[in-house]
Amino acid sequence: MKKRKKTKRLSAVTRGLLIILMVPITMTLFVLTSVYWGDLQRIPIVHTLTETLQDAPKKMMDIDIPEEYIPIYQEAAKEYEIPWTLLAAHHRIETKFSTMDPLLSPVGAEGHMQFMPCTFVGWQHPSCSGQGKGDISEEDKTNPDIIAKYGGYGIDANEDGKADPYQLDDAVFSAANYLASNGAATGDLEKAIYMYNRSDEYVEDILYYYNKYEEEKGSKGQAASSEQ
């Protein structure tokens, strides 16, 4: 049998001293990083690493745009003169392309594109206040005449007599209507996104997917041109 080589082990006292020495060093590095983080981020490699780490969770959870949804986005985008990729980004963030079950948020946002009832039907409705859940009957929620009366954004895209946030075409066209009316039609995407959900983080998330889908669209377009 081969003899095992003896490995030197640090004594408990030595290990304790090393730990004691590491504490002030760690604290100093933490303080310096906190104070000078803004300056450190200006260093290209640090900036790139930070962005990579921030985007990592999103990239791990990426879902391809379902091909059957693209014509709906494109039709709605053409109608309201906004980028179809913006609608795809909203659909991705709001319900992960309608894979959420149920399509109802804890605060009451409904359907494929997560509209609060008062936004869909109209804030002029007498029951609308606060976050916009309102007290609107199910029949009135999808009634185009009621929506027109109260200035809502709901759209009956498939012309079945109802503007239904749980019907994909209606939901996407309604989202296009809202985004276009709040700045997207004139190029102010950030304002439109913020109005959809008033959160800076939400704006960043939507823009991340919007830019990603724009890049993918450009890549597919170039590939198609090269094949011709």
WOTA-V468116 format. One record per residue. N is the residue number from 1. RES is the residue in one letter. NEAR is the number of other ideal C-beta (glycine too) atoms within 10 Angstrom. D_LAST is the distance of its C-alpha to the last C-alpha in Angstrom with 2 decimals. Layout:
N | RES | NEAR | D_LAST
N | RES | NEAR | D_LAST
This chain:
1 | M | 3 | 71.05
2 | K | 4 | 69.32
3 | K | 5 | 70.83
4 | R | 6 | 68.64
5 | K | 5 | 68.33
6 | K | 6 | 69.92
7 | T | 5 | 67.64
8 | K | 5 | 69.12
9 | R | 8 | 68.88
10 | L | 10 | 69.44
11 | S | 9 | 72.57
12 | A | 8 | 72.48
13 | V | 8 | 74.07
14 | T | 10 | 71.41
15 | R | 11 | 68.60
16 | G | 11 | 70.31
17 | L | 12 | 70.64
18 | L | 10 | 66.96
19 | I | 9 | 66.01
20 | I | 9 | 68.44
21 | L | 10 | 66.95
22 | M | 10 | 63.36
23 | V | 9 | 64.13
24 | P | 9 | 64.82
25 | I | 9 | 61.90
26 | T | 10 | 59.52
27 | M | 10 | 61.03
28 | T | 10 | 60.74
29 | L | 10 | 57.06
30 | F | 10 | 56.45
31 | V | 10 | 58.31
32 | L | 11 | 56.64
33 | T | 10 | 53.16
34 | S | 8 | 54.02
35 | V | 10 | 55.46
36 | Y | 10 | 52.81
37 | W | 11 | 49.72
38 | G | 7 | 48.30
39 | D | 9 | 48.69
40 | L | 14 | 47.34
41 | Q | 13 | 44.11
42 | R | 8 | 43.49
43 | I | 11 | 43.16
44 | P | 8 | 39.42
45 | I | 8 | 39.79
46 | V | 13 | 42.03
47 | H | 12 | 39.77
48 | T | 10 | 36.71
49 | L | 12 | 38.84
50 | T | 14 | 40.23
51 | E | 11 | 36.87
52 | T | 10 | 35.66
53 | L | 9 | 38.83
54 | Q | 11 | 38.61
55 | D | 12 | 35.05
56 | A | 10 | 35.77
57 | P | 8 | 37.24
58 | K | 14 | 34.29
59 | K | 10 | 31.77
60 | M | 7 | 33.98
61 | M | 9 | 33.93
62 | D | 9 | 30.25
63 | I | 10 | 28.96
64 | D | 8 | 25.34
65 | I | 20 | 24.73
66 | P | 13 | 25.17
67 | E | 7 | 21.99
68 | E | 8 | 24.24
69 | Y | 18 | 25.65
70 | I | 16 | 22.58
71 | P | 10 | 22.58
72 | I | 22 | 26.28
73 | Y | 25 | 25.83
74 | Q | 15 | 23.19
75 | E | 16 | 25.44
76 | A | 25 | 28.48
77 | A | 22 | 26.81
78 | K | 11 | 25.76
79 | E | 14 | 29.32
80 | Y | 19 | 30.97
81 | E | 11 | 28.56
82 | I | 24 | 28.19
83 | P | 19 | 25.39
84 | W | 23 | 24.57
85 | T | 22 | 24.52
86 | L | 25 | 28.18
87 | L | 28 | 29.07
88 | A | 27 | 27.43
89 | A | 25 | 29.49
90 | H | 28 | 32.63
91 | H | 25 | 32.10
92 | R | 23 | 31.68
93 | I | 20 | 34.83
94 | E | 24 | 36.94
95 | T | 21 | 36.70
96 | K | 11 | 34.09
97 | F | 17 | 31.85
98 | S | 17 | 34.93
99 | T | 9 | 36.06
100 | M | 13 | 39.40
101 | D | 7 | 42.32
102 | P | 8 | 44.00
103 | L | 18 | 41.92
104 | L | 15 | 45.05
105 | S | 14 | 46.00
106 | P | 5 | 49.60
107 | V | 11 | 50.04
108 | G | 15 | 48.90
109 | A | 22 | 45.23
110 | E | 21 | 43.69
111 | G | 24 | 40.51
112 | H | 26 | 36.88
113 | M | 27 | 36.82
114 | Q | 24 | 40.50
115 | F | 25 | 42.23
116 | M | 21 | 45.93
117 | P | 24 | 47.63
118 | C | 23 | 49.00
119 | T | 22 | 45.61
120 | F | 29 | 44.14
121 | V | 31 | 47.18
122 | G | 20 | 48.43
123 | W | 14 | 50.84
124 | Q | 11 | 53.23
125 | H | 22 | 54.18
126 | P | 9 | 57.86
127 | S | 13 | 57.37
128 | C | 21 | 54.66
129 | S | 12 | 55.60
130 | G | 9 | 55.05
131 | Q | 11 | 51.76
132 | G | 18 | 50.96
133 | K | 16 | 51.73
134 | G | 23 | 54.11
135 | D | 11 | 56.05
136 | I | 22 | 53.83
137 | S | 11 | 54.17
138 | E | 8 | 51.27
139 | E | 9 | 51.33
140 | D | 17 | 51.18
141 | K | 23 | 48.37
142 | T | 23 | 45.92
143 | N | 20 | 47.54
144 | P | 16 | 45.35
145 | D | 9 | 48.55
146 | I | 19 | 50.20
147 | I | 22 | 47.13
148 | A | 13 | 47.09
149 | K | 14 | 50.83
150 | Y | 20 | 50.68
151 | G | 11 | 47.54
152 | G | 28 | 45.33
153 | Y | 21 | 41.57
154 | G | 30 | 41.17
155 | I | 25 | 38.74
156 | D | 19 | 38.77
157 | A | 22 | 35.00
158 | N | 14 | 35.14
159 | E | 9 | 38.11
160 | D | 12 | 40.46
161 | G | 10 | 43.34
162 | K | 16 | 43.13
163 | A | 27 | 41.51
164 | D | 23 | 41.41
165 | P | 27 | 40.36
166 | Y | 16 | 40.14
167 | Q | 19 | 37.53
168 | L | 20 | 34.05
169 | D | 18 | 32.71
170 | D | 27 | 35.99
171 | A | 31 | 36.04
172 | V | 26 | 32.57
173 | F | 27 | 33.19
174 | S | 28 | 36.62
175 | A | 29 | 35.26
176 | A | 30 | 32.81
177 | N | 20 | 35.83
178 | Y | 23 | 37.92
179 | L | 27 | 35.46
180 | A | 20 | 34.63
181 | S | 13 | 38.36
182 | N | 18 | 39.17
183 | G | 17 | 36.90
184 | A | 26 | 33.27
185 | A | 15 | 32.48
186 | T | 12 | 33.71
187 | G | 11 | 32.00
188 | D | 13 | 35.06
189 | L | 20 | 33.51
190 | E | 15 | 36.30
191 | K | 15 | 38.98
192 | A | 23 | 37.32
193 | I | 26 | 36.86
194 | Y | 17 | 40.44
195 | M | 17 | 41.78
196 | Y | 23 | 40.13
197 | N | 17 | 42.07
198 | R | 9 | 44.37
199 | S | 12 | 43.78
200 | D | 9 | 42.35
201 | E | 8 | 41.20
202 | Y | 16 | 39.38
203 | V | 19 | 37.57
204 | E | 13 | 36.54
205 | D | 18 | 35.32
206 | I | 24 | 33.23
207 | L | 15 | 31.72
208 | Y | 17 | 30.93
209 | Y | 21 | 28.77
210 | Y | 21 | 27.37
211 | N | 12 | 26.17
212 | K | 19 | 24.91
213 | Y | 21 | 22.83
214 | E | 16 | 21.56
215 | E | 11 | 20.44
216 | E | 14 | 18.79
217 | K | 16 | 17.01
218 | G | 10 | 15.79
219 | S | 10 | 14.72
220 | K | 10 | 12.73
221 | G | 10 | 11.08
222 | Q | 10 | 10.23
223 | A | 9 | 9.03
224 | A | 9 | 6.66
225 | S | 8 | 5.40
226 | S | 7 | 5.54
227 | E | 6 | 3.81
228 | Q | 4 | 0.00
